Amino acid sequence: MAGRNKNTLLLLILLLVGLVIGGVIGELLESHIKILAYSERIGFSPVTVDLSIIKFTIGFLMDINLSSIIGIILAVIVYSKI
């Protein structure tokens, strides 16, 4: 069971690294290769809940570009080779 959790954690880390590195590469190459920088925003806008005693804000927005998707695919390939 511990091995499976470790593998899941490794996969999540690789996916996050692929997403971030792909996004950075897409931003850097935006002026040269326009299609890599095409992005779509997913998630939901921040919502604030005020209960007089406690006030909190929940929200999640993420811009995913084509190079981020390529980074995620490469992360899955690397994970499958391990």
mmCIF file of the N, C-alpha and C atoms, coordinates in Angstrom:
data_MODEL
# 
_entry.id   MODEL 
# 
loop_
_atom_site.group_PDB 
_atom_site.id 
_atom_site.type_symbol 
_atom_site.label_atom_id 
_atom_site.label_alt_id 
_atom_site.label_comp_id 
_atom_site.label_asym_id 
_atom_site.label_entity_id 
_atom_site.label_seq_id 
_atom_site.pdbx_PDB_ins_code 
_atom_site.Cartn_x 
_atom_site.Cartn_y 
_atom_site.Cartn_z 
_atom_site.occupancy 
_atom_site.B_iso_or_equiv 
_atom_site.pdbx_formal_charge 
_atom_site.auth_seq_id 
_atom_site.auth_comp_id 
_atom_site.auth_asym_id 
_atom_site.auth_atom_id 
_atom_site.pdbx_PDB_model_num 
ATOM 1   N N  . MET A 1 1  ? 0.820   -1.189 0.000   1.00 0.00 ? 1  MET A N  1 
ATOM 2   C CA . MET A 1 1  ? 0.000   0.000  0.000   1.00 0.00 ? 1  MET A CA 1 
ATOM 3   C C  . MET A 1 1  ? 0.868   1.257  0.000   1.00 0.00 ? 1  MET A C  1 
ATOM 4   N N  . ALA A 1 2  ? 1.966   1.246  0.762   1.00 0.00 ? 2  ALA A N  1 
ATOM 5   C CA . ALA A 1 2  ? 2.836   2.419  0.821   1.00 0.00 ? 2  ALA A CA 1 
ATOM 6   C C  . ALA A 1 2  ? 3.470   2.683  -0.536  1.00 0.00 ? 2  ALA A C  1 
ATOM 7   N N  . GLY A 1 3  ? 3.795   1.635  -1.280  1.00 0.00 ? 3  GLY A N  1 
ATOM 8   C CA . GLY A 1 3  ? 4.368   1.802  -2.607  1.00 0.00 ? 3  GLY A CA 1 
ATOM 9   C C  . GLY A 1 3  ? 3.401   2.469  -3.573  1.00 0.00 ? 3  GLY A C  1 
ATOM 10  N N  . ARG A 1 4  ? 2.133   2.123  -3.458  1.00 0.00 ? 4  ARG A N  1 
ATOM 11  C CA . ARG A 1 4  ? 1.132   2.717  -4.334  1.00 0.00 ? 4  ARG A CA 1 
ATOM 12  C C  . ARG A 1 4  ? 0.966   4.204  -4.047  1.00 0.00 ? 4  ARG A C  1 
ATOM 13  N N  . ASN A 1 5  ? 0.954   4.586  -2.769  1.00 0.00 ? 5  ASN A N  1 
ATOM 14  C CA . ASN A 1 5  ? 0.847   5.991  -2.410  1.00 0.00 ? 5  ASN A CA 1 
ATOM 15  C C  . ASN A 1 5  ? 2.053   6.773  -2.897  1.00 0.00 ? 5  ASN A C  1 
ATOM 16  N N  . LYS A 1 6  ? 3.214   6.165  -2.809  1.00 0.00 ? 6  LYS A N  1 
ATOM 17  C CA . LYS A 1 6  ? 4.423   6.814  -3.285  1.00 0.00 ? 6  LYS A CA 1 
ATOM 18  C C  . LYS A 1 6  ? 4.352   7.018  -4.795  1.00 0.00 ? 6  LYS A C  1 
ATOM 19  N N  . ASN A 1 7  ? 3.853   6.032  -5.524  1.00 0.00 ? 7  ASN A N  1 
ATOM 20  C CA . ASN A 1 7  ? 3.719   6.164  -6.961  1.00 0.00 ? 7  ASN A CA 1 
ATOM 21  C C  . ASN A 1 7  ? 2.706   7.241  -7.330  1.00 0.00 ? 7  ASN A C  1 
ATOM 22  N N  . THR A 1 8  ? 1.624   7.337  -6.584  1.00 0.00 ? 8  THR A N  1 
ATOM 23  C CA . THR A 1 8  ? 0.620   8.361  -6.844  1.00 0.00 ? 8  THR A CA 1 
ATOM 24  C C  . THR A 1 8  ? 1.197   9.741  -6.569  1.00 0.00 ? 8  THR A C  1 
ATOM 25  N N  . LEU A 1 9  ? 1.947   9.861  -5.488  1.00 0.00 ? 9  LEU A N  1 
ATOM 26  C CA . LEU A 1 9  ? 2.583   11.137 -5.172  1.00 0.00 ? 9  LEU A CA 1 
ATOM 27  C C  . LEU A 1 9  ? 3.594   11.519 -6.245  1.00 0.00 ? 9  LEU A C  1 
ATOM 28  N N  . LEU A 1 10 ? 4.362   10.563 -6.724  1.00 0.00 ? 10 LEU A N  1 
ATOM 29  C CA . LEU A 1 10 ? 5.325   10.814 -7.792  1.00 0.00 ? 10 LEU A CA 1 
ATOM 30  C C  . LEU A 1 10 ? 4.614   11.274 -9.057  1.00 0.00 ? 10 LEU A C  1 
ATOM 31  N N  . LEU A 1 11 ? 3.505   10.643 -9.396  1.00 0.00 ? 11 LEU A N  1 
ATOM 32  C CA . LEU A 1 11 ? 2.744   11.040 -10.571 1.00 0.00 ? 11 LEU A CA 1 
ATOM 33  C C  . LEU A 1 11 ? 2.233   12.470 -10.432 1.00 0.00 ? 11 LEU A C  1 
ATOM 34  N N  . LEU A 1 12 ? 1.693   12.809 -9.281  1.00 0.00 ? 12 LEU A N  1 
ATOM 35  C CA . LEU A 1 12 ? 1.189   14.166 -9.063  1.00 0.00 ? 12 LEU A CA 1 
ATOM 36  C C  . LEU A 1 12 ? 2.301   15.199 -9.152  1.00 0.00 ? 12 LEU A C  1 
ATOM 37  N N  . ILE A 1 13 ? 3.461   14.871 -8.596  1.00 0.00 ? 13 ILE A N  1 
ATOM 38  C CA . ILE A 1 13 ? 4.595   15.792 -8.674  1.00 0.00 ? 13 ILE A CA 1 
ATOM 39  C C  . ILE A 1 13 ? 5.049   15.970 -10.113 1.00 0.00 ? 13 ILE A C  1 
ATOM 40  N N  . LEU A 1 14 ? 5.146   14.870 -10.852 1.00 0.00 ? 14 LEU A N  1 
ATOM 41  C CA . LEU A 1 14 ? 5.547   14.957 -12.260 1.00 0.00 ? 14 LEU A CA 1 
ATOM 42  C C  . LEU A 1 14 ? 4.539   15.752 -13.085 1.00 0.00 ? 14 LEU A C  1 
ATOM 43  N N  . LEU A 1 15 ? 3.250   15.555 -12.831 1.00 0.00 ? 15 LEU A N  1 
ATOM 44  C CA . LEU A 1 15 ? 2.230   16.310 -13.559 1.00 0.00 ? 15 LEU A CA 1 
ATOM 45  C C  . LEU A 1 15 ? 2.333   17.800 -13.255 1.00 0.00 ? 15 LEU A C  1 
ATOM 46  N N  . LEU A 1 16 ? 2.550   18.142 -12.002 1.00 0.00 ? 16 LEU A N  1 
ATOM 47  C CA . LEU A 1 16 ? 2.683   19.543 -11.623 1.00 0.00 ? 16 LEU A CA 1 
ATOM 48  C C  . LEU A 1 16 ? 3.922   20.164 -12.255 1.00 0.00 ? 16 LEU A C  1 
ATOM 49  N N  . VAL A 1 17 ? 5.030   19.440 -12.231 1.00 0.00 ? 17 VAL A N  1 
ATOM 50  C CA . VAL A 1 17 ? 6.268   19.945 -12.839 1.00 0.00 ? 17 VAL A CA 1 
ATOM 51  C C  . VAL A 1 17 ? 6.086   20.108 -14.348 1.00 0.00 ? 17 VAL A C  1 
ATOM 52  N N  . GLY A 1 18 ? 5.454   19.146 -15.002 1.00 0.00 ? 18 GLY A N  1 
ATOM 53  C CA . GLY A 1 18 ? 5.199   19.247 -16.439 1.00 0.00 ? 18 GLY A CA 1 
ATOM 54  C C  . GLY A 1 18 ? 4.300   20.420 -16.770 1.00 0.00 ? 18 GLY A C  1 
ATOM 55  N N  . LEU A 1 19 ? 3.306   20.649 -15.949 1.00 0.00 ? 19 LEU A N  1 
ATOM 56  C CA . LEU A 1 19 ? 2.389   21.770 -16.149 1.00 0.00 ? 19 LEU A CA 1 
ATOM 57  C C  . LEU A 1 19 ? 3.112   23.105 -16.012 1.00 0.00 ? 19 LEU A C  1 
ATOM 58  N N  . VAL A 1 20 ? 3.914   23.242 -14.976 1.00 0.00 ? 20 VAL A N  1 
ATOM 59  C CA . VAL A 1 20 ? 4.618   24.508 -14.734 1.00 0.00 ? 20 VAL A CA 1 
ATOM 60  C C  . VAL A 1 20 ? 5.686   24.758 -15.787 1.00 0.00 ? 20 VAL A C  1 
ATOM 61  N N  . ILE A 1 21 ? 6.516   23.764 -16.063 1.00 0.00 ? 21 ILE A N  1 
ATOM 62  C CA . ILE A 1 21 ? 7.581   23.944 -17.045 1.00 0.00 ? 21 ILE A CA 1 
ATOM 63  C C  . ILE A 1 21 ? 6.997   24.191 -18.432 1.00 0.00 ? 21 ILE A C  1 
ATOM 64  N N  . GLY A 1 22 ? 5.941   23.465 -18.784 1.00 0.00 ? 22 GLY A N  1 
ATOM 65  C CA . GLY A 1 22 ? 5.284   23.704 -20.065 1.00 0.00 ? 22 GLY A CA 1 
ATOM 66  C C  . GLY A 1 22 ? 4.719   25.113 -20.165 1.00 0.00 ? 22 GLY A C  1 
ATOM 67  N N  . GLY A 1 23 ? 4.127   25.596 -19.083 1.00 0.00 ? 23 GLY A N  1 
ATOM 68  C CA . GLY A 1 23 ? 3.591   26.958 -19.076 1.00 0.00 ? 23 GLY A CA 1 
ATOM 69  C C  . GLY A 1 23 ? 4.677   28.004 -19.233 1.00 0.00 ? 23 GLY A C  1 
ATOM 70  N N  . VAL A 1 24 ? 5.795   27.802 -18.552 1.00 0.00 ? 24 VAL A N  1 
ATOM 71  C CA . VAL A 1 24 ? 6.913   28.745 -18.655 1.00 0.00 ? 24 VAL A CA 1 
ATOM 72  C C  . VAL A 1 24 ? 7.485   28.741 -20.064 1.00 0.00 ? 24 VAL A C  1 
ATOM 73  N N  . ILE A 1 25 ? 7.654   27.559 -20.633 1.00 0.00 ? 25 ILE A N  1 
ATOM 74  C CA . ILE A 1 25 ? 8.183   27.472 -21.999 1.00 0.00 ? 25 ILE A CA 1 
ATOM 75  C C  . ILE A 1 25 ? 7.224   28.136 -22.985 1.00 0.00 ? 25 ILE A C  1 
ATOM 76  N N  . GLY A 1 26 ? 5.929   27.937 -22.796 1.00 0.00 ? 26 GLY A N  1 
ATOM 77  C CA . GLY A 1 26 ? 4.942   28.579 -23.657 1.00 0.00 ? 26 GLY A CA 1 
ATOM 78  C C  . GLY A 1 26 ? 5.008   30.091 -23.577 1.00 0.00 ? 26 GLY A C  1 
ATOM 79  N N  . GLU A 1 27 ? 5.206   30.622 -22.377 1.00 0.00 ? 27 GLU A N  1 
ATOM 80  C CA . GLU A 1 27 ? 5.324   32.074 -22.212 1.00 0.00 ? 27 GLU A CA 1 
ATOM 81  C C  . GLU A 1 27 ? 6.616   32.598 -22.848 1.00 0.00 ? 27 GLU A C  1 
ATOM 82  N N  . LEU A 1 28 ? 7.705   31.845 -22.701 1.00 0.00 ? 28 LEU A N  1 
ATOM 83  C CA . LEU A 1 28 ? 8.976   32.283 -23.268 1.00 0.00 ? 28 LEU A CA 1 
ATOM 84  C C  . LEU A 1 28 ? 8.973   32.266 -24.799 1.00 0.00 ? 28 LEU A C  1 
ATOM 85  N N  . LEU A 1 29 ? 8.308   31.270 -25.366 1.00 0.00 ? 29 LEU A N  1 
ATOM 86  C CA . LEU A 1 29 ? 8.291   31.128 -26.831 1.00 0.00 ? 29 LEU A CA 1 
ATOM 87  C C  . LEU A 1 29 ? 7.076   31.781 -27.482 1.00 0.00 ? 29 LEU A C  1 
ATOM 88  N N  . GLU A 1 30 ? 6.319   32.542 -26.723 1.00 0.00 ? 30 GLU A N  1 
ATOM 89  C CA . GLU A 1 30 ? 5.093   33.152 -27.224 1.00 0.00 ? 30 GLU A CA 1 
ATOM 90  C C  . GLU A 1 30 ? 5.341   34.039 -28.441 1.00 0.00 ? 30 GLU A C  1 
ATOM 91  N N  . SER A 1 31 ? 6.431   34.765 -28.446 1.00 0.00 ? 31 SER A N  1 
ATOM 92  C CA . SER A 1 31 ? 6.698   35.672 -29.561 1.00 0.00 ? 31 SER A CA 1 
ATOM 93  C C  . SER A 1 31 ? 7.148   34.935 -30.819 1.00 0.00 ? 31 SER A C  1 
ATOM 94  N N  . HIS A 1 32 ? 7.683   33.725 -30.666 1.00 0.00 ? 32 HIS A N  1 
ATOM 95  C CA . HIS A 1 32 ? 8.181   32.973 -31.821 1.00 0.00 ? 32 HIS A CA 1 
ATOM 96  C C  . HIS A 1 32 ? 7.165   31.966 -32.354 1.00 0.00 ? 32 HIS A C  1 
ATOM 97  N N  . ILE A 1 33 ? 6.514   31.253 -31.464 1.00 0.00 ? 33 ILE A N  1 
ATOM 98  C CA . ILE A 1 33 ? 5.544   30.233 -31.857 1.00 0.00 ? 33 ILE A CA 1 
ATOM 99  C C  . ILE A 1 33 ? 4.218   30.571 -31.176 1.00 0.00 ? 33 ILE A C  1 
ATOM 100 N N  . LYS A 1 34 ? 3.358   31.262 -31.892 1.00 0.00 ? 34 LYS A N  1 
ATOM 101 C CA . LYS A 1 34 ? 2.119   31.796 -31.317 1.00 0.00 ? 34 LYS A CA 1 
ATOM 102 C C  . LYS A 1 34 ? 1.186   30.704 -30.780 1.00 0.00 ? 34 LYS A C  1 
ATOM 103 N N  . ILE A 1 35 ? 1.136   29.558 -31.434 1.00 0.00 ? 35 ILE A N  1 
ATOM 104 C CA . ILE A 1 35 ? 0.166   28.525 -31.059 1.00 0.00 ? 35 ILE A CA 1 
ATOM 105 C C  . ILE A 1 35 ? 0.474   27.921 -29.683 1.00 0.00 ? 35 ILE A C  1 
ATOM 106 N N  . LEU A 1 36 ? 1.745   27.920 -29.277 1.00 0.00 ? 36 LEU A N  1 
ATOM 107 C CA . LEU A 1 36 ? 2.093   27.370 -27.963 1.00 0.00 ? 36 LEU A CA 1 
ATOM 108 C C  . LEU A 1 36 ? 1.539   28.218 -26.829 1.00 0.00 ? 36 LEU A C  1 
ATOM 109 N N  . ALA A 1 37 ? 1.332   29.485 -27.069 1.00 0.00 ? 37 ALA A N  1 
ATOM 110 C CA . ALA A 1 37 ? 0.865   30.387 -26.022 1.00 0.00 ? 37 ALA A CA 1 
ATOM 111 C C  . ALA A 1 37 ? -0.655  30.496 -25.966 1.00 0.00 ? 37 ALA A C  1 
ATOM 112 N N  . TYR A 1 38 ? -1.372  29.861 -26.891 1.00 0.00 ? 38 TYR A N  1 
ATOM 113 C CA . TYR A 1 38 ? -2.834  29.908 -26.838 1.00 0.00 ? 38 TYR A CA 1 
ATOM 114 C C  . TYR A 1 38 ? -3.281  29.258 -25.539 1.00 0.00 ? 38 TYR A C  1 
ATOM 115 N N  . SER A 1 39 ? -4.046  29.991 -24.749 1.00 0.00 ? 39 SER A N  1 
ATOM 116 C CA . SER A 1 39 ? -4.432  29.459 -23.448 1.00 0.00 ? 39 SER A CA 1 
ATOM 117 C C  . SER A 1 39 ? -5.931  29.587 -23.225 1.00 0.00 ? 39 SER A C  1 
ATOM 118 N N  . GLU A 1 40 ? -6.386  28.783 -22.315 1.00 0.00 ? 40 GLU A N  1 
ATOM 119 C CA . GLU A 1 40 ? -7.798  28.779 -21.910 1.00 0.00 ? 40 GLU A CA 1 
ATOM 120 C C  . GLU A 1 40 ? -7.824  28.802 -20.388 1.00 0.00 ? 40 GLU A C  1 
ATOM 121 N N  . ARG A 1 41 ? -8.674  29.632 -19.842 1.00 0.00 ? 41 ARG A N  1 
ATOM 122 C CA . ARG A 1 41 ? -8.798  29.741 -18.390 1.00 0.00 ? 41 ARG A CA 1 
ATOM 123 C C  . ARG A 1 41 ? -9.886  28.783 -17.916 1.00 0.00 ? 41 ARG A C  1 
ATOM 124 N N  . ILE A 1 42 ? -9.536  27.969 -16.925 1.00 0.00 ? 42 ILE A N  1 
ATOM 125 C CA . ILE A 1 42 ? -10.516 27.055 -16.350 1.00 0.00 ? 42 ILE A CA 1 
ATOM 126 C C  . ILE A 1 42 ? -10.571 27.282 -14.846 1.00 0.00 ? 42 ILE A C  1 
ATOM 127 N N  . GLY A 1 43 ? -11.672 26.940 -14.250 1.00 0.00 ? 43 GLY A N  1 
ATOM 128 C CA . GLY A 1 43 ? -11.849 27.083 -12.821 1.00 0.00 ? 43 GLY A CA 1 
ATOM 129 C C  . GLY A 1 43 ? -13.080 27.917 -12.506 1.00 0.00 ? 43 GLY A C  1 
ATOM 130 N N  . PHE A 1 44 ? -13.116 28.456 -11.304 1.00 0.00 ? 44 PHE A N  1 
ATOM 131 C CA . PHE A 1 44 ? -14.226 29.314 -10.915 1.00 0.00 ? 44 PHE A CA 1 
ATOM 132 C C  . PHE A 1 44 ? -13.683 30.548 -10.206 1.00 0.00 ? 44 PHE A C  1 
ATOM 133 N N  . SER A 1 45 ? -14.345 31.660 -10.435 1.00 0.00 ? 45 SER A N  1 
ATOM 134 C CA . SER A 1 45 ? -13.923 32.931 -9.862  1.00 0.00 ? 45 SER A CA 1 
ATOM 135 C C  . SER A 1 45 ? -14.050 32.902 -8.338  1.00 0.00 ? 45 SER A C  1 
ATOM 136 N N  . PRO A 1 46 ? -13.256 33.715 -7.666  1.00 0.00 ? 46 PRO A N  1 
ATOM 137 C CA . PRO A 1 46 ? -13.326 33.747 -6.208  1.00 0.00 ? 46 PRO A CA 1 
ATOM 138 C C  . PRO A 1 46 ? -14.705 34.157 -5.694  1.00 0.00 ? 46 PRO A C  1 
ATOM 139 N N  . VAL A 1 47 ? -15.147 33.470 -4.673  1.00 0.00 ? 47 VAL A N  1 
ATOM 140 C CA . VAL A 1 47 ? -16.424 33.746 -4.023  1.00 0.00 ? 47 VAL A CA 1 
ATOM 141 C C  . VAL A 1 47 ? -16.131 33.993 -2.546  1.00 0.00 ? 47 VAL A C  1 
ATOM 142 N N  . THR A 1 48 ? -16.665 35.080 -2.014  1.00 0.00 ? 48 THR A N  1 
ATOM 143 C CA . THR A 1 48 ? -16.452 35.406 -0.607  1.00 0.00 ? 48 THR A CA 1 
ATOM 144 C C  . THR A 1 48 ? -17.712 35.080 0.179   1.00 0.00 ? 48 THR A C  1 
ATOM 145 N N  . VAL A 1 49 ? -17.514 34.373 1.287   1.00 0.00 ? 49 VAL A N  1 
ATOM 146 C CA . VAL A 1 49 ? -18.609 34.035 2.189   1.00 0.00 ? 49 VAL A CA 1 
ATOM 147 C C  . VAL A 1 49 ? -18.367 34.782 3.507   1.00 0.00 ? 49 VAL A C  1 
ATOM 148 N N  . ASP A 1 50 ? -19.325 35.610 3.900   1.00 0.00 ? 50 ASP A N  1 
ATOM 149 C CA . ASP A 1 50 ? -19.211 36.386 5.125   1.00 0.00 ? 50 ASP A CA 1 
ATOM 150 C C  . ASP A 1 50 ? -20.276 35.910 6.110   1.00 0.00 ? 50 ASP A C  1 
ATOM 151 N N  . LEU A 1 51 ? -19.843 35.306 7.210   1.00 0.00 ? 51 LEU A N  1 
ATOM 152 C CA . LEU A 1 51 ? -20.755 34.773 8.224   1.00 0.00 ? 51 LEU A CA 1 
ATOM 153 C C  . LEU A 1 51 ? -20.709 35.599 9.508   1.00 0.00 ? 51 LEU A C  1 
ATOM 154 N N  . SER A 1 52 ? -20.359 36.857 9.413   1.00 0.00 ? 52 SER A N  1 
ATOM 155 C CA . SER A 1 52 ? -20.223 37.795 10.527  1.00 0.00 ? 52 SER A CA 1 
ATOM 156 C C  . SER A 1 52 ? -19.052 37.449 11.446  1.00 0.00 ? 52 SER A C  1 
ATOM 157 N N  . ILE A 1 53 ? -18.931 36.221 11.850  1.00 0.00 ? 53 ILE A N  1 
ATOM 158 C CA . ILE A 1 53 ? -17.843 35.812 12.739  1.00 0.00 ? 53 ILE A CA 1 
ATOM 159 C C  . ILE A 1 53 ? -16.600 35.467 11.925  1.00 0.00 ? 53 ILE A C  1 
ATOM 160 N N  . ILE A 1 54 ? -16.817 34.822 10.813  1.00 0.00 ? 54 ILE A N  1 
ATOM 161 C CA . ILE A 1 54 ? -15.713 34.388 9.964   1.00 0.00 ? 54 ILE A CA 1 
ATOM 162 C C  . ILE A 1 54 ? -16.027 34.765 8.516   1.00 0.00 ? 54 ILE A C  1 
ATOM 163 N N  . LYS A 1 55 ? -14.986 35.134 7.817   1.00 0.00 ? 55 LYS A N  1 
ATOM 164 C CA . LYS A 1 55 ? -15.138 35.510 6.410   1.00 0.00 ? 55 LYS A CA 1 
ATOM 165 C C  . LYS A 1 55 ? -14.045 34.778 5.632   1.00 0.00 ? 55 LYS A C  1 
ATOM 166 N N  . PHE A 1 56 ? -14.434 34.085 4.577   1.00 0.00 ? 56 PHE A N  1 
ATOM 167 C CA . PHE A 1 56 ? -13.442 33.376 3.789   1.00 0.00 ? 56 PHE A CA 1 
ATOM 168 C C  . PHE A 1 56 ? -13.764 33.480 2.308   1.00 0.00 ? 56 PHE A C  1 
ATOM 169 N N  . THR A 1 57 ? -12.718 33.307 1.501   1.00 0.00 ? 57 THR A N  1 
ATOM 170 C CA . THR A 1 57 ? -12.825 33.389 0.051   1.00 0.00 ? 57 THR A CA 1 
ATOM 171 C C  . THR A 1 57 ? -12.329 32.082 -0.550  1.00 0.00 ? 57 THR A C  1 
ATOM 172 N N  . ILE A 1 58 ? -13.106 31.562 -1.477  1.00 0.00 ? 58 ILE A N  1 
ATOM 173 C CA . ILE A 1 58 ? -12.759 30.323 -2.171  1.00 0.00 ? 58 ILE A CA 1 
ATOM 174 C C  . ILE A 1 58 ? -12.719 30.631 -3.663  1.00 0.00 ? 58 ILE A C  1 
ATOM 175 N N  . GLY A 1 59 ? -11.683 30.155 -4.335  1.00 0.00 ? 59 GLY A N  1 
ATOM 176 C CA . GLY A 1 59 ? -11.601 30.350 -5.772  1.00 0.00 ? 59 GLY A CA 1 
ATOM 177 C C  . GLY A 1 59 ? -10.454 29.549 -6.357  1.00 0.00 ? 59 GLY A C  1 
ATOM 178 N N  . PHE A 1 60 ? -10.571 29.253 -7.626  1.00 0.00 ? 60 PHE A N  1 
ATOM 179 C CA . PHE A 1 60 ? -9.534  28.498 -8.324  1.00 0.00 ? 60 PHE A CA 1 
ATOM 180 C C  . PHE A 1 60 ? -9.585  28.856 -9.795  1.00 0.00 ? 60 PHE A C  1 
ATOM 181 N N  . LEU A 1 61 ? -8.535  29.466 -10.300 1.00 0.00 ? 61 LEU A N  1 
ATOM 182 C CA . LEU A 1 61 ? -8.427  29.783 -11.722 1.00 0.00 ? 61 LEU A CA 1 
ATOM 183 C C  . LEU A 1 61 ? -7.071  29.306 -12.218 1.00 0.00 ? 61 LEU A C  1 
ATOM 184 N N  . MET A 1 62 ? -7.065  28.707 -13.387 1.00 0.00 ? 62 MET A N  1 
ATOM 185 C CA . MET A 1 62 ? -5.825  28.217 -13.954 1.00 0.00 ? 62 MET A CA 1 
ATOM 186 C C  . MET A 1 62 ? -5.846  28.469 -15.461 1.00 0.00 ? 62 MET A C  1 
ATOM 187 N N  . ASP A 1 63 ? -4.762  29.054 -15.952 1.00 0.00 ? 63 ASP A N  1 
ATOM 188 C CA . ASP A 1 63 ? -4.594  29.236 -17.389 1.00 0.00 ? 63 ASP A CA 1 
ATOM 189 C C  . ASP A 1 63 ? -3.756  28.085 -17.910 1.00 0.00 ? 63 ASP A C  1 
ATOM 190 N N  . ILE A 1 64 ? -4.342  27.289 -18.781 1.00 0.00 ? 64 ILE A N  1 
ATOM 191 C CA . ILE A 1 64 ? -3.617  26.169 -19.380 1.00 0.00 ? 64 ILE A CA 1 
ATOM 192 C C  . ILE A 1 64 ? -3.378  26.503 -20.842 1.00 0.00 ? 64 ILE A C  1 
ATOM 193 N N  . ASN A 1 65 ? -2.108  26.458 -21.254 1.00 0.00 ? 65 ASN A N  1 
ATOM 194 C CA . ASN A 1 65 ? -1.804  26.681 -22.657 1.00 0.00 ? 65 ASN A CA 1 
ATOM 195 C C  . ASN A 1 65 ? -1.371  25.368 -23.306 1.00 0.00 ? 65 ASN A C  1 
ATOM 196 N N  . LEU A 1 66 ? -1.192  25.407 -24.601 1.00 0.00 ? 66 LEU A N  1 
ATOM 197 C CA . LEU A 1 66 ? -0.870  24.191 -25.349 1.00 0.00 ? 66 LEU A CA 1 
ATOM 198 C C  . LEU A 1 66 ? 0.442   23.574 -24.878 1.00 0.00 ? 66 LEU A C  1 
ATOM 199 N N  . SER A 1 67 ? 1.417   24.399 -24.563 1.00 0.00 ? 67 SER A N  1 
ATOM 200 C CA . SER A 1 67 ? 2.691   23.847 -24.102 1.00 0.00 ? 67 SER A CA 1 
ATOM 201 C C  . SER A 1 67 ? 2.550   23.202 -22.719 1.00 0.00 ? 67 SER A C  1 
ATOM 202 N N  . SER A 1 68 ? 1.617   23.667 -21.892 1.00 0.00 ? 68 SER A N  1 
ATOM 203 C CA . SER A 1 68 ? 1.357   23.011 -20.609 1.00 0.00 ? 68 SER A CA 1 
ATOM 204 C C  . SER A 1 68 ? 0.790   21.617 -20.823 1.00 0.00 ? 68 SER A C  1 
ATOM 205 N N  . ILE A 1 69 ? -0.088  21.479 -21.790 1.00 0.00 ? 69 ILE A N  1 
ATOM 206 C CA . ILE A 1 69 ? -0.649  20.161 -22.115 1.00 0.00 ? 69 ILE A CA 1 
ATOM 207 C C  . ILE A 1 69 ? 0.446   19.230 -22.620 1.00 0.00 ? 69 ILE A C  1 
ATOM 208 N N  . ILE A 1 70 ? 1.345   19.762 -23.440 1.00 0.00 ? 70 ILE A N  1 
ATOM 209 C CA . ILE A 1 70 ? 2.476   18.961 -23.916 1.00 0.00 ? 70 ILE A CA 1 
ATOM 210 C C  . ILE A 1 70 ? 3.344   18.543 -22.733 1.00 0.00 ? 70 ILE A C  1 
ATOM 211 N N  . GLY A 1 71 ? 3.555   19.443 -21.772 1.00 0.00 ? 71 GLY A N  1 
ATOM 212 C CA . GLY A 1 71 ? 4.329   19.117 -20.575 1.00 0.00 ? 71 GLY A CA 1 
ATOM 213 C C  . GLY A 1 71 ? 3.672   18.025 -19.746 1.00 0.00 ? 71 GLY A C  1 
ATOM 214 N N  . ILE A 1 72 ? 2.339   18.060 -19.639 1.00 0.00 ? 72 ILE A N  1 
ATOM 215 C CA . ILE A 1 72 ? 1.616   17.018 -18.905 1.00 0.00 ? 72 ILE A CA 1 
ATOM 216 C C  . ILE A 1 72 ? 1.754   15.672 -19.611 1.00 0.00 ? 72 ILE A C  1 
ATOM 217 N N  . ILE A 1 73 ? 1.644   15.677 -20.929 1.00 0.00 ? 73 ILE A N  1 
ATOM 218 C CA . ILE A 1 73 ? 1.801   14.428 -21.694 1.00 0.00 ? 73 ILE A CA 1 
ATOM 219 C C  . ILE A 1 73 ? 3.194   13.855 -21.517 1.00 0.00 ? 73 ILE A C  1 
ATOM 220 N N  . LEU A 1 74 ? 4.224   14.721 -21.557 1.00 0.00 ? 74 LEU A N  1 
ATOM 221 C CA . LEU A 1 74 ? 5.590   14.262 -21.351 1.00 0.00 ? 74 LEU A CA 1 
ATOM 222 C C  . LEU A 1 74 ? 5.782   13.730 -19.925 1.00 0.00 ? 74 LEU A C  1 
ATOM 223 N N  . ALA A 1 75 ? 5.127   14.341 -18.953 1.00 0.00 ? 75 ALA A N  1 
ATOM 224 C CA . ALA A 1 75 ? 5.228   13.852 -17.568 1.00 0.00 ? 75 ALA A CA 1 
ATOM 225 C C  . ALA A 1 75 ? 4.632   12.464 -17.441 1.00 0.00 ? 75 ALA A C  1 
ATOM 226 N N  . VAL A 1 76 ? 3.510   12.211 -18.109 1.00 0.00 ? 76 VAL A N  1 
ATOM 227 C CA . VAL A 1 76 ? 2.898   10.881 -18.075 1.00 0.00 ? 76 VAL A CA 1 
ATOM 228 C C  . VAL A 1 76 ? 3.803   9.854  -18.750 1.00 0.00 ? 76 VAL A C  1 
ATOM 229 N N  . ILE A 1 77 ? 4.436   10.249 -19.838 1.00 0.00 ? 77 ILE A N  1 
ATOM 230 C CA . ILE A 1 77 ? 5.366   9.337  -20.530 1.00 0.00 ? 77 ILE A CA 1 
ATOM 231 C C  . ILE A 1 77 ? 6.562   9.014  -19.619 1.00 0.00 ? 77 ILE A C  1 
ATOM 232 N N  . VAL A 1 78 ? 7.112   10.044 -18.963 1.00 0.00 ? 78 VAL A N  1 
ATOM 233 C CA . VAL A 1 78 ? 8.230   9.807  -18.037 1.00 0.00 ? 78 VAL A CA 1 
ATOM 234 C C  . VAL A 1 78 ? 7.794   8.896  -16.898 1.00 0.00 ? 78 VAL A C  1 
ATOM 235 N N  . TYR A 1 79 ? 6.589   9.115  -16.367 1.00 0.00 ? 79 TYR A N  1 
ATOM 236 C CA . TYR A 1 79 ? 6.087   8.282  -15.276 1.00 0.00 ? 79 TYR A CA 1 
ATOM 237 C C  . TYR A 1 79 ? 5.922   6.827  -15.713 1.00 0.00 ? 79 TYR A C  1 
ATOM 238 N N  . SER A 1 80 ? 5.448   6.625  -16.933 1.00 0.00 ? 80 SER A N  1 
ATOM 239 C CA . SER A 1 80 ? 5.252   5.256  -17.402 1.00 0.00 ? 80 SER A CA 1 
ATOM 240 C C  . SER A 1 80 ? 6.593   4.535  -17.637 1.00 0.00 ? 80 SER A C  1 
ATOM 241 N N  . LYS A 1 81 ? 7.652   5.285  -17.887 1.00 0.00 ? 81 LYS A N  1 
ATOM 242 C CA . LYS A 1 81 ? 8.987   4.683  -18.093 1.00 0.00 ? 81 LYS A CA 1 
ATOM 243 C C  . LYS A 1 81 ? 9.671   4.326  -16.781 1.00 0.00 ? 81 LYS A C  1 
ATOM 244 N N  . ILE A 1 82 ? 9.216   4.938  -15.673 1.00 0.00 ? 82 ILE A N  1 
ATOM 245 C CA . ILE A 1 82 ? 9.856   4.688  -14.362 1.00 0.00 ? 82 ILE A CA 1 
ATOM 246 C C  . ILE A 1 82 ? 9.405   3.339  -13.827 1.00 0.00 ? 82 ILE A C  1 
# 
